[in-house]
Amino acid sequence: MTDARWGPPDPQAAEEESYRIVRSRIDLSRLPRFSRDVTERVIQASADFDYFTDLVCDEDALAAGVEALAAGAPVIVDSAMVAAGITGCPLISKIGEPLTARLARTAAISPAAAAVRLAFGEAGPGAVWVVGGTAEALQELLARRVEAAFVVGLPAGFVGAAEAKDALRASGMRSVSNVSEKGGPAVAVAAFSALLEAATTGGGSKPGQDPAGRPGRAERDWAAGSR
């Protein structure tokens, strides 16, 4: 017999309890609305309170990202893991396509960089980019001068990730990023989900919740799929 204490939790109840714990340990109420939503989602997804000081959130830039999503801007992701975590909007992802591998070989670039080139060729300027896989994708995005509507730039790694995120901030593109080497797909998905939720609910939700008081759908689906 399985001990109920260790059985699979109800996803919605577990998510609600997770947010309750976050709010009991840190007060984010003084942050502006979108900065608060993004920070709370990232802390909840990562169980890492250091993101409170590590994230670099600009409220005007976040508002622009929400506006772009609400207007139907294309959404481009850099990795399969990021794509798997996002529901609720169409995505452009080139990382697993044969043409991406061919371009990487012929141009002597990484598959991540090749995927960025192909995605930009399809979507053009004005897209929302979600980068949580590799620094190479963010570096290529900057090198291409893609004129993004918004960039979630949160790759992880000891080689090049912090430098690429610093370059993103220096570029002047509207973005959310972090200072350290930390990040990754779950963190990028969490930050994007906060913005997507705001764009689709029109501002009626509490931090980290949908209008009915539940955690947002994209975040719930990511949590369920990662177990």
C-alpha positions in Angstrom: 0.0 0.0 0.0 1.3 3.5 -0.9 1.6 6.0 1.9 -0.7 8.8 1.0 1.8 11.3 2.4 4.2 10.4 -0.4 1.8 9.8 -3.2 1.5 12.1 -6.3 0.0 15.4 -5.1 -2.9 17.1 -6.8 -1.1 19.4 -9.3 -3.3 22.4 -8.6 -3.2 22.0 -4.8 0.6 21.5 -4.9 1.0 24.7 -7.0 -1.2 26.7 -4.7 0.7 25.5 -1.7 4.0 26.3 -3.4 2.9 29.9 -4.0 1.7 30.2 -0.4 5.1 29.1 0.8 6.9 31.6 -1.4 4.6 34.4 -0.1 5.2 33.4 3.5 9.0 33.7 3.1 9.4 36.8 0.9 7.4 40.0 0.5 7.3 41.1 -3.2 4.4 43.4 -2.8 6.5 46.6 -3.2 7.7 45.5 -6.7 5.8 46.9 -9.7 3.1 44.6 -11.0 4.9 42.8 -13.9 8.3 42.7 -12.1 6.5 41.1 -9.1 4.7 38.6 -11.3 7.9 37.5 -13.1 10.0 37.4 -9.9 7.4 35.3 -8.0 7.0 32.9 -10.9 10.7 32.4 -11.2 11.2 31.9 -7.5 8.3 29.4 -7.4 9.6 27.4 -10.4 13.2 27.3 -9.2 12.8 27.2 -5.4 15.6 29.8 -5.4 15.0 33.0 -3.5 18.3 34.5 -4.8 16.4 35.4 -8.0 14.9 38.3 -6.0 18.2 40.1 -6.4 19.5 38.2 -9.4 16.8 39.1 -11.9 17.0 42.3 -13.9 13.4 43.5 -14.5 12.5 46.8 -16.1 8.8 47.5 -15.7 8.4 49.4 -18.9 10.1 46.7 -20.9 8.0 44.0 -19.3 4.9 46.0 -20.1 6.0 46.2 -23.7 6.5 42.4 -23.7 2.9 41.9 -22.4 1.6 44.3 -25.0 3.4 42.5 -27.8 2.0 39.1 -26.7 -1.5 40.6 -26.4 -1.2 41.9 -29.9 -0.2 38.4 -31.2 3.5 38.8 -31.8 5.3 35.6 -32.9 6.9 33.7 -30.1 10.3 32.0 -30.8 11.9 29.5 -28.4 15.5 28.4 -28.5 15.2 24.8 -27.2 12.9 21.8 -27.1 12.7 22.0 -23.3 11.6 25.6 -23.4 9.0 24.7 -26.1 7.7 21.8 -24.0 7.0 24.1 -21.0 4.9 26.7 -22.9 1.2 26.3 -23.7 -1.4 28.8 -24.7 0.2 30.3 -27.7 1.8 29.1 -31.0 5.6 28.7 -31.0 8.3 28.9 -33.6 11.1 26.4 -32.8 13.7 25.4 -35.3 16.1 23.5 -33.1 15.1 20.0 -34.1 14.6 20.5 -37.9 16.9 18.8 -40.5 17.6 22.2 -42.1 18.9 23.5 -38.8 21.5 20.6 -38.6 22.4 21.2 -42.3 22.9 24.9 -41.7 25.0 24.3 -38.6 27.3 22.0 -40.6 27.7 24.2 -43.6 28.1 27.5 -41.7 30.3 25.9 -39.0 28.0 27.3 -36.2 26.2 25.6 -33.3 22.7 24.2 -33.9 21.4 26.8 -31.4 22.8 29.6 -33.6 21.5 28.0 -36.7 18.0 27.7 -35.2 18.1 31.4 -34.4 19.0 32.3 -38.0 16.2 30.2 -39.4 13.6 31.4 -36.9 14.4 35.0 -37.5 14.2 34.3 -41.3 10.7 33.0 -40.7 9.4 35.5 -38.2 11.3 38.7 -39.0 11.5 41.6 -36.5 8.9 42.2 -33.8 8.9 38.7 -32.3 9.1 37.7 -28.6 12.1 35.5 -28.0 12.4 33.0 -25.1 16.0 31.8 -24.6 16.6 29.4 -21.8 18.8 26.8 -23.4 22.2 28.0 -24.4 24.3 31.2 -24.5 25.0 30.6 -28.2 21.3 31.2 -29.0 21.4 34.6 -27.2 24.7 35.5 -28.7 23.4 34.8 -32.2 20.2 36.7 -31.5 22.3 39.8 -30.6 24.7 39.3 -33.6 21.7 39.2 -35.9 20.2 42.4 -34.5 16.8 40.8 -34.7 14.8 43.9 -33.5 12.8 41.8 -31.0 9.7 43.1 -29.4 10.9 41.5 -26.2 13.5 38.9 -25.1 13.4 36.5 -22.2 17.2 35.9 -21.9 17.8 33.4 -19.2 20.2 30.7 -20.4 22.4 28.9 -17.8 26.0 27.9 -17.9 29.5 28.7 -16.7 30.8 29.5 -20.2 29.4 32.5 -21.8 25.9 32.7 -20.2 26.5 35.6 -17.8 28.4 37.5 -20.5 25.7 37.0 -23.1 23.0 38.2 -20.7 25.2 41.3 -19.9 25.4 42.0 -23.6 21.7 41.7 -23.9 21.2 44.3 -21.3 23.8 46.6 -22.9 22.1 46.2 -26.3 19.0 48.2 -25.2 16.6 45.5 -26.3 13.5 45.2 -24.1 14.2 42.1 -22.0 14.3 40.3 -18.7 17.5 38.6 -17.7 19.6 37.8 -14.7 23.1 38.6 -13.6 24.6 35.3 -12.6 25.3 32.1 -14.5 22.0 30.6 -13.3 18.9 30.2 -15.4 17.7 27.5 -17.7 14.5 26.3 -19.4 12.3 26.1 -16.3 13.3 29.7 -15.3 12.8 31.0 -18.8 9.4 29.3 -19.1 8.3 30.8 -15.7 9.3 34.3 -16.7 7.5 34.0 -20.0 4.4 32.4 -18.5 4.0 35.4 -16.1 4.0 37.8 -19.1 1.7 35.5 -21.2 -0.8 35.2 -18.3 -0.9 39.0 -18.0 -1.4 39.3 -21.8 -4.3 36.8 -21.9 -6.1 37.8 -18.7 -6.0 41.5 -19.2 -4.8 42.4 -15.8 -7.4 40.7 -13.5 -5.2 38.2 -11.8 -3.3 38.2 -8.6 0.4 37.6 -8.6 1.0 34.1 -9.9 -2.7 33.3 -10.2 -5.4 33.3 -12.9 -8.6 35.2 -12.4 -10.2 32.3 -10.4 -7.3 32.5 -7.9 -5.4 29.5 -9.3 -1.9 29.3 -10.6 -1.7 30.1 -14.3 -2.3 27.3 -16.8 1.1 27.5 -18.5 2.8 27.2 -15.2 0.6 24.3 -14.0 1.2 22.4 -17.3 5.0 22.9 -17.0 4.9 21.6 -13.4 2.9 18.6 -14.3 5.0 17.7 -17.4 8.3 18.0 -15.5 7.5 15.4 -12.9 
